Amino acid sequence: MSIRITDRFAIEESELQESFLQASGPGGQNVNKVATAVQLRFDVRASTTIPEDVKQRLSKIAGRQLTNDGVLVLFARGFRSQERNRRDARERLVAMLRAAAEVPVRRRKTRPTLASKLRRLEAKGVRSAVKAGRRRPDE
């Protein structure tokens, strides 16, 4: 089964590795008995379904969550149930991949208009007059 990210690509569930461990925090009586925390691992470099440009942007977005080997590691331990933590980790992975899939709009250089130049010069003149009015009069 595959997880659809965008119209361009999807990732296979077989590419995800999940491990479960005991989490601190909420859990009530189950906290010391049930492994509710989820560690989701996704090998970005080895993935054949993700385009190269998306991989580069993902490495910038992921930051410290990406290991030196190119494996994205997400921890989810905010909920009491294993299933909810699992869903949370997957949702965060999909959100990261969607953010990386968006191509940033390149900035186009623009020149100031004649009107904006004139407004700037007029403002400088007004400011200069204000400061000139503060000077000590000549004796």
N, C-alpha and C positions, 0 to 999 in steps of 0.2 A: 504494500500500500504506500502511496506517496502523499506528501504534504505539499499542497499547492502554495507557492509563495507569491508569484506573479503570473502573468500570462506567458512570460518568457521561460520560466523554469519552475521546477518543483524538486523537493529532496525526497529521497527514499527513506522510509522508516528504518531500513536495515543499516543506514549510515549513522544512526543515533545509537549511543551506548548509554544505558541508564543503570546507575547503581543506587542502592538505598542504604541509608545509614541512620543511626539514632540522632535525633535533633534535640537541642536544648530549647527551652521556651515552652510555648503552649502545648498541652497534650494531656493534662490531668493525670489520671492513674496510668495511662498508657505510655507516658513519656519514657519510662525506662524499659519498656517491654517491646514496643513496636518501632520498626525502622521507618519513620515517616518522611525524613528528609530525602531529597532526590539530588543526585549529581548527574547532570546531563552532559555528555561529551559528544562533540561533533568535529570530525577531522575536516577542517576547511580545505587544506592543501590537497588532500587525497580525493576530495569530492569531484566527480566528473560532471555533475549536473549543474554546478554553479559556474557562470561565466567568469573569466579572469578579472574583468574590471570590477565586478561585484566583490570578488575575493579581496582585492586591494582595498576597496572602501570599507569592507567588513573588518579588516585588520585594524583600520584606524578607529572605527566605531567601538570595537570590542575592547581595545586597550589592554588592561592587565588580565582580562578574562581569557585572552588568547595566549597559549603557551609558546615557547620558542619552537616547538615542533609543528605549530600551526593547528593545534587542537583547541577548540573553543569549549571552555568549561563553565557551566552554569550551575549554581546551587539554588535550590528552592526549599525553604524550610519554614515559611511563614504560616503555614496552615497545619491543622491537626491531622488531616488525613493524607495518606500517601498519594491517593488518586488526585486530590486537589493540588498538591505540590507538583506532581508530575505534569498536570495540565498547565500549571503556572510556568514551569520551566520551558515547556514547548511553546507557549504563547510568547514568552520573552525571546526565544530563539527566532520565531517567525517574525516578530516585530523588528529585531535586529537585521534580519535578512531583507525585509521589506525596506527598511531605511537605507541599507546599503545598495539596494537595487535602484533607488532613485538617482538619476544622473543629475549632478548639480548644474545649475545654469551658469554658464561662463559670463563673467562680467565684461561688458563692452565699454571701452573707454569713451567718454564723452567730453566735449569741450564746453567751457562756460559760454552762455549766450551773451550777446551784446547788452541786452537789458540787465542781466545779472551783474555784468562788469560795471555798468553805469550805476546800479543800485549800490554796489560796494564802494565805488568812489564817492558817491553822494554821502553815504554813511560815514566814510572817513572824514569828509569835509565837515560834517556836523559834529563829529567827535573832536576834531581839531579845534573848531570854534569854541566848544565847551571848555576844553583845556586852556585855550588862549584866554578865555574870560577869567580863569583862575589865577593867571600870572599877576605879579606885582606891577602896578603901573609905573611907567618910566617917570623919573623925577626931573 
